[in-house]
């Protein structure tokens, strides 16, 4: 760093000394600028092309006569899904890639590197929920293709092979990535009214050879996924980049409450065994238990069945769901136990029987610390602020975390809205996320 000469400090300055000092300062400033230029990442994705590709994909599954703002219904195995997948593969070809469909229906394309090095995998999905938005999954998938296009434009090579992956049927429960991770789905299970086996054939897969789609543990350098947050944390904080700490653990329970169905007009209030009243109290207890301690844990009762579900009958049976999510399985177990204790107290008060049955657990998938650091360094190099946060939603990245190092990049969702036609991420944020993904890939390639 250039410093003021001692003769300036002592307050004595000749004309020659002044010129000498100015020349030295100018030289030092030039060197500083040169150093910055060398350190600053010069490569950027083509933001206009990324937006164009996202808007182009939105056509497939758009409501009749609708626009981009009306969202999309591109559910897995639908005609819109087939058309959208073809569109994505055409984008891959335009980027100089040769897309392939594996037996599980996942679309992959590889940009060659050293055959002795493991590939860097990155991508997301393009299937949607019914009446969904145009950014969930789409941004990560098309940003991955755009990165390949950008590398081609700049004639840049990498040491590691680069592999884009568009996973099939993420919204149906991470189906394509689950198969890749070695899980065997039920071929007769239906998704959107289509049997899995039939759906896989429709999109170019082969349900009889799913073992060929499996990825061996440790066979890739890392897996990276860019995604919209689907929550409001980044948007509220005004932070452009989220560095995902991990994907939360999910515990699912089935709750059954048995009372006694009786005539609504003739059964006195003190003598009722009202299962729905017990359910209402339990739902409120879930809210109280989950919010009692600080943290980002969430609890949800989203499905309710009431029997006999008649206006003039005291409800005798209620079945409802219970879902708990947090990065810490220990915290989830503790919350579940507190809810069970509350349930028994409610059962005594309402003269009902309450059973809570554990259905399923998805363990947390923690992001790799080295990758987190590289994402933060990539963002810093681009002049973007970051914030660490968990993912409350499931992603294909959690399946890949079973096989190798994983990292995720979030960008803001306006208003925290997702799984809705109103889902939106500002176009500059889309470009920021794609650029951070690009430079994280380049950093992981050198690391």
Secondary structure, 3 states (H helix, E strand, C coil): CCCCCHHHHCCCCCHHHHHHHHHHHHHHHHHHHHHHHHHCCCCCCCHHHHHHHHHHHCCCCCCCCCCHHHCECCCCCCHHHHHHHHHHHHHHHHCCCCCEECCCCCEEEEECCCCCCCEEEEEEECCCCCCECCCCCHHHHHHHHHHHHHHHHCCCCCCCCEEEEEECCCCCCCHHHHHHCCCCCCCCCEECCEEHHHHHHHCCCCHHHHHHHCCCCCCEEEEEEEEECCCCHHHHHCCCEEEEEEECEEEEEEEEEECECEECCCCCHHHCECHHHHHHHHHHHHHHHHHCCCCCCEEECCCEEEECCCCCEECCEEEEEEEEEECCHHHHHHHHHHHHHHHHHHHHHHCCEEEEEEEEEECCEECCHHHHHHHHHHHHHCCCCEEEEEECCCCCHHHHCCCCCEEEEEECCHHHCCCCCCCCCCHHHHHHHHHHHHHHHHHHHHC
